[in-house]
Every structure is written in C-alpha cells, then in structure tokens.
Amino acid sequence: MASRETTIRFDKGTLILEEVPTFLTQSALEVKWDERTRTWRAPAHRYREIVLLLRAQGVPYADRARAFSPTDFPLRSGLRPRDYQEAAMRAWLSGGRRGVIVLPTGAGKTIVALLLIEKTRRPALIHVPTIDLMHQWYAVLSEHFGGEIGLLGGGYKELASLTVATYDSALLHVTSKGNRFGFLIFDECHHLPGPQYQFAALGSIAPFRLGLTATPERADGRDRLLDDLVGPVCYRARIRDLEGSTLAPYRVITREVELSEAEAQAYA
C-alpha cells in the first residue's frame, strides 16, 4: 500500500505535521504530539532533517512550510577570496552548508559571507548584535548586491530577500517570519546561544546556516549549543596563521571587568 502523504506547515516558530509516519515520531527530531491543539509538532529548525528523512524513506510529502525559493544574488563587484577564505568556504559547503567559521578580527569574515550568499542562492537573513553593525552590513550588502535590502531593528521593519536584523528584532519576528529565509547568517555568533537569542535559530526552518565569529567559546559553556543551532565549527584560522601575510602583528591583552546583572544579560 502506498504511503500517505505527509504535510508540513509552519506555525508560530514550530512545524505542524499531518499523516506522520511512525519512524518520525521514534526519531531524535523532537516530533511530539501536542495535546492542546491535537496535532503533531516539531521545532522549526528540524525542518531540514525531517524533509531529508522523509525523502530517504521514500515517503511523499507536501511542503507547505517553506515560503522562499532559490534566488540569484549576483555580486556586482569581483570579490576574490584569499586562500584561507576559499578554504573556509569549501569547508562550509562540503559540511552541508551548515557550520561556524572562526576567523580573527580583520580577516574578512564579511567577504566570506557575501560570497556564500551568492553561492547558496537563497533569501538570507543576517543577524547582528548591535544597531551599528546592522547599518554596516546594510551598506556592504547595498554596495555588493544592490537592489532592496531589508532592515529589522532600530525602528525599521522592512523585509526583503536580503535582510539584516539585530538579534533582538529577529527574535521578535521569528514566529511570523521564520519560514521566509533559506539561509541564516549569524555574525558574532557567540551571542546566539544565549537563553533568549537561541530562539532566533530554533524558530526558523532555514536549512542553510552560517556562524561567523573570532571567539566562539563562552564562559558559561553554552557555545556547545552552536552545533545544533548552526552547525559545528567547520573552519578555524588563528591569529598566528595569518599574522604577517594578512594581519599586521599585534598583541592581545585580556582585561577582566565586572558586569552588572543587566549588563551580563545584555551581553549574553
């Protein structure tokens, strides 16, 4: 007897599934029965794994969750990656287009992201921790891609196929916009595993995810959550690897400061 068609829908940062095969409920993909709504649900970030598992098992499915399509983003300028940037891109692409790229400050993480936006061909939402960084990304995207660039944060609520959002604003909108983007980029991604910010990743169905940071480790150990939220570290270059060829010699001096409870929460 032919398998019944499974239906997948996006609902407020989660997935609703109909005609769910037993192997999904017995998997590690958090497909659970919601007694309140009498439906099968899963976290939105499990979308990719659920679809891949349905395909692998030959189960037909109707995807009513995804609200994006492949989109070309040709770069207007001929960006040429350095050898280590090319290596970082290869590592991310070969890792299933998920993962964290760790590069020192000044090593051109933004260039890597621009090149991967072009290669991935999916509407992209770039997450940043501050308003200043949001405007910097807006200027860079406008310069290299042109066209309409969306902004979420600092009073802006403009959505486009390429959008920059603060972590705070992305968190506010993920329950309604979490199916609009196929590619999530998390700049300074060490902020993402915070108790609240993590839901900006958990509530999105985006199958492709890129984390960028110079310092993925967190004092509270929550950086371990990045594997599930974005993917594992797929490439790392240290200061000593690039010093003299890409980076000018410099010293790193660590100064510890006390944070108030409010400051610690904001920094997380």
Number of C-alpha atoms within 10 A of each C-alpha: 3 6 11 13 15 17 17 24 18 27 18 17 24 24 26 25 24 16 14 21 16 8 11 15 16 11 11 10 16 15 20 16 15 12 8 6 9 8 15 19 23 22 22 27 26 23 25 13 13 19 19 11 16 18 12 9 11 10 16 15 19 13 15 14 21 17 14 15 12 10 15 13 22 16 16 11 9 9 12 11 15 14 9 18 22 13 14 22 22 15 20 24 17 10 14 12 21 26 25 29 27 23 23 19 13 12 21 14 20 15 17 21 21 18 20 21 23 15 14 18 16 25 22 24 27 24 28 27 22 14 16 12 16 22 17 13 22 20 13 14 21 15 13 17 18 14 13 15 18 18 24 24 20 15 8 11 12 14 17 16 19 23 23 30 31 23 28 18 22 24 21 16 17 21 20 14 20 29 27 23 24 25 25 26 24 27 25 17 26 23 24 28 24 18 11 14 19 17 23 26 27 22 27 30 29 26 20 22 22 25 30 22 20 21 14 21 14 14 6 10 9 16 19 14 16 23 13 15 24 26 21 19 20 21 18 17 16 13 20 11 13 16 14 11 9 14 15 10 11 9 6 6 6 6 5 6 6 7 11 9 9 8 10 10 12 12 11 15
